[in-house]
């Protein structure tokens, strides 16, 4: 039976697993945990405190925090009484935080620590709807004089006596289509939009994901992707609550490797960069290892690759092969899994395209990464590879209950119970993407005969050359970014005769080549305009582009000294390139070659 709202979804888990570990967090060097019933007590106390402070259904409560138990308590308390929670990325600037608080009309802001408090304090006076602030860390009470509104510690609010009869009445009155959360999209252009997701949106996506991945209360999750992002919010939080799985919070991103060993999760939710770093670390460690260890590793990896190809062709490995595979599992695969805690059944990748070679690398070492696809507006998961049905390079098959079609323009459209209510206070923008029950994603894609979906680019990012040729830049950028010497690539060429690119090279690879060739230099920046470096990089670029159509090939590029950053406004909180910002700042490096007519 589908719960009426998120309050009842949580309540049912508390009823089923009252004494089971729910949330775990590191304190004073070791992990402590709370059971589901203990979490429920905190949630009910907070919810009653919110009511006493005058909050009512539909009011917005912003959560400015890193992942930690209090994040969940505040959100669940909000869902208990029909408030709308508004998660805010901890990485945002004060100006960006002010925009979201003002746009959503936040009544309350919950803030976790001193660093985030210092972002909030200077701008809170300019948020006319803000009534009070709640703090997580006890030390924040020393700074409350910086605020023009009342301040309360979460620990103080937790002491409120729960009025269970009142809470039950309030929970029962929350309809399925009531807005549960505003998720502000980290758009690559303009100001973020508040996506209105209902209780029903989240719950249906939870049900669809559980059926696709076959998870239950025996699973364990380590939470390190930001809960402000809908991927972690749904798959690493609401889904875990629904199945009764334990959630353990990583202390921070720098401690994830250590925390994995202690938490021993059964699956991992990550973005492509997370898996790429693991792969790079494994290969770097191997370079420093002895010959025997390297030989055994690549023997086992090659064996895994052969097995992967056999299975993809529908072939069954023979008895002798299986014996070798078991040996490889004993001496290599298990050790790799152990680095991730030792209990990993599978990994999930989202947020950006997962390079096929990374999925294959992990698969060849016995760990399956299942790539999926979704957006904030779809709550979020639309499609995903499954443990028994997967195709690397695709984002899998649509979840049961979700329809997907490709329009004549090649755009992906979807229809389901997971579609957002709309954009907060933006009816025209809502109407532009929601038409006759279908949501038009803005993503370009293809679906093969077996129903596997592949993403080819963004509709708005299409480059149209002066010859009328359409180029999907992201697909080509991803090809170049596979090269170990290229960190990032952004294509340019709108209305021009040919395609060019801005390339951020990996500094260590440039220096390796320079030292090998004995090229003299004083500063690294000099090397980026050195003809020998350009020729070396150009050989790599042309080799990568050899299978592209002529109009898709990169005729010229400029090398940039520094990577793009979020603080400079060039990356979104989910680390996607703000293409318009980057091109406006750096395209002058490319324009001279268009004026010359390109390469001779």
N, C-alpha and C positions, 0 to 999 in steps of 0.2 A: 504493500500500500504506500502510495506517494505521500509524504508528509505535507501538511498544509503550508508550512513555512519553515525557515531555518531554525526557529526556536524549537519547534517540535522535532526536527531532525536531530538536534543536539540532545533534547530531552530523551528521545528514544535510545540513543547510545548510552546515556547515563543510566537508564533503566536496565539495559542489557549487560553493561560492563561496569557496574559501580566501583569495583575495587581493582580494575585493571589500570595499568600505567597509561596515562593520557599525554601529559606534557613533561618533558625533561629539559633541564637547563643547567649550565655550568656555573658554579658559585664556589669561590675560594679553591679553585683548582680541581673540583670534582663535580660530577653530575648528581643533581637531586631531581626527584620526580613527584608529580601530583597524580592522583587517580582521577577518574572521570567524576566521581562524586565530590571530590575536593574542589575540582575546577567548577562544578555546578554551584557549590556554596559561594565561591568568590563571585561568580557571574550573577547570581541572584542578589547578593549584597550590593554589588555595583549597580545593577538594574534598579533596585529600590532606591539607591542614593540618587540616581539620575532622575527618578520620578520626584523625589523630595526636593531636588534642585529646580524643579519646574519644567523638565524636558517632557515633550509629548511626541506621539507618533508623527513621523514625517520630518522632525527636526534633524539637522545634520550635525554629526560629531566627527571632526577630523582626527586622524591618527597619524602623528608625525613621529615615527619610531623605526628603529631597526627591528629585526625579527626577535621576539622575546615573548615570554608567557603573557605579560600584561597586554600585548597587542591583541592576543586572542580573547582575553577576559573582557576588554573594552568592546571589541567587535561583537562577541556573543551576548554581552549585556545589552548592546544596542539592538541586536536582532530580537532579543527577548521582549522588548517593549515597543518595537516598530520604529526605532530611530533609523536614520540612513547614515551608514558609516562611510567616511571619505578618506581612504588611505592616501598618504602623501609620501613620495620618495624622500628618504633621508638625504639624498644627494642633491636635492634642489636648492636653489639660491633663495634668499629672503624674498626677493622680488617675485620669483615663481610661486613660492608658498603663499605670498599675499594675494596673488591673482586667484589661486584655487580657493582660498578661504573666502574671498570676497565673492567670487563667481557662484559658489555653492551656497553662500549665506550661512556659514557655519555658526552654530550656537555655542559650541564647545570645541576646544582644541586640546587633545591629549598629546603630551610631549614626553619623550623618554629620558633624555640626558642633557647635560650642560651644553654641549656643542649645538644641539638642535634647539634648545631653549634660547640660545644666543641668536639664532636665526629668526625665531618667533618674536622675541621681545621688542625689537625695533619697529616691527610692522603691525603689531596687534592693535594699536590705536586706530589704524586706518581700516580696520574690518568692523563696520558699524554693527553687524549682527552678533559679534562675539560677546557672550555673557560671562564666561569663566574659563579657566585653564586648569587641566588636570596634569599632574606630573608623576612620573614613574620613580625616578631616583630620589631618595630621601634628601639628598644634598640640594635639590632644586628649591626647597623651602627657604634657603638662604638668599635666593635671588628673586623672590616673589615681589619685592618692592619695585622691581623694574617694570612691573605690569600695571596697567590701569584698570584691570578687571580682577575679580577674586581668583585666588589660587588654592587648589586642594591637592593633597597627595593622594594617590590611589589607595595607599595603605589606610588613610583616614576614611575614605569612602567605603572601603571594605568592611569597616566596623558598623556600617548601617544595618539595622535589623531587617531581615527579609520579610516582606509582606507577600507570602506565597499566593494567597487567594487573589490579591490584586494583580500580581504578575501573571498568574494563569489566565485571568480575565483579559489582560492586555494582549498576551500571546494569542489567545483564541480569536481575538478581533482583527488580527493581521491577515488580510487576504493574500492568496498566492501571488497576485499580480502587483502587490505593493512593492515599491522600490526598496531594495535592501541596501544597495551601495551605489555610490557614484565613483566610477573608475576614470580618472583623468588620463587620456591617452597621451603617450609621449610622442606626439606627432613630429614628423620631420619638417613640417612647415607650419608657421603660425602658432597661435596659442593652443594649448591642449583643450580638448573638448571633454565634458563630463558625460561618460556613458552611463545611462540609467539601467542597471540590472536588477531584476526583480527576484524575489524569493524563488519563484517558479523557475526562472532562468537558471539559477545556480543548481537547484535541486534536480532538474532534468539532466543537466550536463553531468552532475555527479552520478546519476543512475546510468547514463550512457557510458561513461568512462569505466565505472566499476564492471559493467558487463563486458567491455572490450578487453580490460586488462586482468580480470579474474582475481581481484585482490580481496583480502579479508582481514579480520582482527589479528591474525598472526604476523602481518606485515609491520615493518618499522621504517620510519622516515626520518631523514636528517634534513632540516630546513635551513637553507642558506641563500636561495634566491629570494629577492625582496618580496615580501607579502603585499607590497603596493602593486606588484605586477599580477595580473589576473591569472597567469599560468600557475604560479606558486599558490595563489589564493584559492584556486579551485582544486588543483591536483594534489597540492601538498598540505592542504588545510581542510576545506570542506569535505573532500573525498575521504580524508583520513578520519574525520569526525564520523562520517556516515558508516564506515566499516569498523570503527573502533580501534584503529591502528595507533600506535604510539608515535608522537611527534617529538623529536629531540632537536633543540636549536643549537646550531654551530655557534661557537663563541664569536667568531667573526670570519671573514673570508680568508684571512691568513692562517687560521687554525683548522680549516676544513679537513686537510689531510690527516691531522692528528685526531680530530673528532670522529672521523669515519672509523678509525680503528677501535674507538671506545664505544660508539653507538651501535656499530655493526648493522647498518640498515639492510633491508631486503631489496631495495631498489633505490635509484638515484634520479632526481629531477635536475637537469642541468641545461645550460645553453651551450652551443657549439664550442665557444672559447674555453669552457671548463674542460671539455673532453680533449680539445687540442692541446691544452697545457699538460694533461696527463700523458698524452702520447709523446710530446716533446721531452718531458722529464724522463720517461722510460728510455727513449733513444739516447738522450744525453748520458744517462747512467750507464747504458751499455757501452758507449764509446770509451768509458773509463774502466770497463771490466776486462777480465782476461779473455783469451781466445776461446777457451772451452765454453765459458758462459755465453759468449756471443754466438758461437756455433750452435749450441743447444737451443738458444732462444729463437734464432732464425729457422732452424729445423722445425721447431714446434709451430712457429708462425706460418711457415710454408705448408705444413701439414694441415693447419686450420684453414688456410686459403683453399687447398685442394678439396677439403671436406665441404666448405661453403659452396664451391662451384658444383660439386656433385649433387648436393641437396637442391640447388637452384635448378638443376637439370632433371630433377626427379629420380636421380640414381641413388642406390643404397650402397654405402661403403662396405667392402668385404671384410671377412673375419680378420685377416692379417692387418688390414688398414685400421680396423677398430682397436686392435691390440696396440698398434703404434700410437694411436690417438689417446688411449688410456695412459700410456707411458708419458706422453707429452702433457697430459692433464696433471699428472703427478708431479712432474719436475718443472713445469712452466705455468700452465693455466691457473692452477690453484694459488700459486704465489702471486700472480697478477690480481686475482680476486681478493686475496688476503690484504693487499695494499688498500683495497676499498672497503675493508671490514670483514671480508670472508664469507658473507652471506648473500651477496648480490645475485638476484634472479634475472634482472634486466635493468636497463637504464632507459630514460626517456629524454629526448632532446626537443626543445621548443624555443621560441623567441626569435629565431633566425634560421637560415638554411644550414643544414649539417653537411659539410663536405663528404662526399661518398667515400673517400679514402679513409676518413676517420672512422666511419661506421664499419668499414671492412677491417681496419686495424684491430678494433676492439673485438669484432666477431671472430677474427682469426686467433684471438687469444682467449676465446671462450665466453665473452660477454657481449650480449646483444644490446645495441642501442636502437630504440624504437623512435623514429622521428614522427612528429605529429604537426598539425597545422591548426591555427585558430586565431581569433582576434578578440580584443576586449568586447567588441560589439556582439560576439556570439557566445560569450560566457565561459570559456573561450573555445573549447576543442570542437573542431569540425570533423577532422579526419585524423587517423593515426595508424601506423603499422602495428600489427599484433605479434604476439610471441610465436604463433604458428603460421601467420600469414604476413609476410613482410617483403618489401622490395627496396633495397638501398637506392638512394637517389630520389625516392618518392616520399610523399608525406602520408602514404597509406590510403586506406579505404574509408569513406565516410562512416561515422559511428551510426549504429542502428538508431533510427528515429530522426536522422538528419538527411535532408535532401541536398544534393549538389548538382548544379548544371553549369555548363560553359556557354556563355552567350556567343553571338555571332562575332562580337569584337574580341573574343577570347578571354573575357572577364569571368571570374568565378562568382557565381551567385549561390546563395544557400537559403534554405527554409527549414525552420524547426521551432520547437518550443523554447529554444535557447536564445532567440533573437532579442536584442535589447528593446526596452520601451522607447528609446530615442536618445537624442543628445539633450542634456540639461539646458533649458532656456534657448534652444536653437532649433525651432520647428522647421525652418527652411533647409538647414543642413540635414535634418532627419529625413525630410521628404525626398531629398536627393539620393539617399542610399536605401531607403525602405520603400519598396514599390510592390503593391499587390501581394503582400506577405513574404516577399523575397528581399534578402539583404544583399546588396551589390558591394562586394568586398574591396574593389579597386585593385585586386591582385589579378594578374594574368596567369592562366594555367592550362593544363592539358590533362585529359583522363584517358588511360589506355583501355584496351578491351577487357581487361580483368577488373577494371574499376579503380585502379590506383591513380591517385591524383599527384600531379607534379606542378610546382610553382615556377613560372618562367620570368616573372618580373612584376613591376607595379605599373598600372595603367598610366598614372600621372607622370611616371618617370621616363616613359618612352621618349627616345630621342628621334626626331624626324630630320633627316639630313636635307640639304638643299635639293638633292635628287629625288626626294620623296620616300627614301628608304627608312623603314622603322627599325630601330635598334633597342632591344631591351637591355639596359646597361648592367643591371645586377647580375645577370647570367654570365656576362663576359668578365665583370669584376671578380666574380667568384672563381673563374678559371685562372685568372692571374694571381689571386690571393692563395692559390694552392702552392705556388712557388715558394720555397723556403726563404728566398731573399726579398719577398714582397710582403709587407705588413698590411698595407691597405691601398686600394685603388678606387678612383672615382673618374668615370668617363664624362667627356664633354663633346659637343658636336651639334647641338640644336641649331638647325638652319645653315650648317656649314657643309663643306664639300666632303669632309672626312672626319673620322673619329680620332680624338686625342685623349690623353689621360693624365691625371695627377696621381703620382705614385709615391707612397711613403715606403721607402726601403727599410729592411731590418738592418740597423746600424752595424750589428756584429758581423753580418754577412758581407757587408761592404768592406769592413775593416779586414776580414779574413782574406778577401780577394786582393785588397791593396797590399797587405803584407806579403802575400804569395807572389805578387807581381813586382814587389819592391818599388811601389809608386810613392814618391816623396810628397809630403803635405805638412802644413802647419796646423790647420784646423779642419775638423770633419766637414764643415760647411763647404770648404773649397772643393772637396771631392765630388760633390753633387753636380758641379758644372765642369768636371774634368771629362774631356772627350773619351778617354779610355774607359772610364766608369760608365758613361752613356752607352758606348758600343757594347760593353759587356752585358749591361742590362737589356739593351735592345735585342741582342741575340736570344736572350731568355724570353723576352716578350713575344718576339716573332715566332719562336718555337711553340709557345703556348697558344698563339693565335692561328697556327697553320691550318686547323680544320674549320675555321670560321669562314663565312662568306666574305667576299672582298670588301663590301661596304661595312662589315663589322670589325675589320682588322684595325688595329691601332697604328696610325701612321706616325704619330709623334707623342712624346710624353715629357713631363717635367717631374723632376725628383724634389720632394719636399723634405726638409730637415727634421721636422717634428711631427709626431702623430697628432691626429685630431683629439680634442678633449671635450668633456662635458662642461667643464668650468669656462671654456672659451665659447660655448654655445654651438660647437660644431657637431656634438653628439647628443642624442637623446638620453634619458635615464636608462634606457635599455641598450645603450651603446650603438644605436643605429646612426648612420651618417645623415646629418641635415644637409642634404645635397645643395639646396639653394644657398645656404650660408657658406659652405665650402667653396662653391664655384664663384660666388660673388667676391670672395677674398683672394682666390688664387688663380682665377682664369686668365689674368693678365700675363701669367707665365706661359700660357699656351697661345695667346692671340697673335704674337709675332709670326708664328709659323703659318697661320692662316693667311696673314697679309703677304707672306712670301710665296704662297701657293703650295705649301707643304714641302715634303722632302723631295730633293732632286733625284 
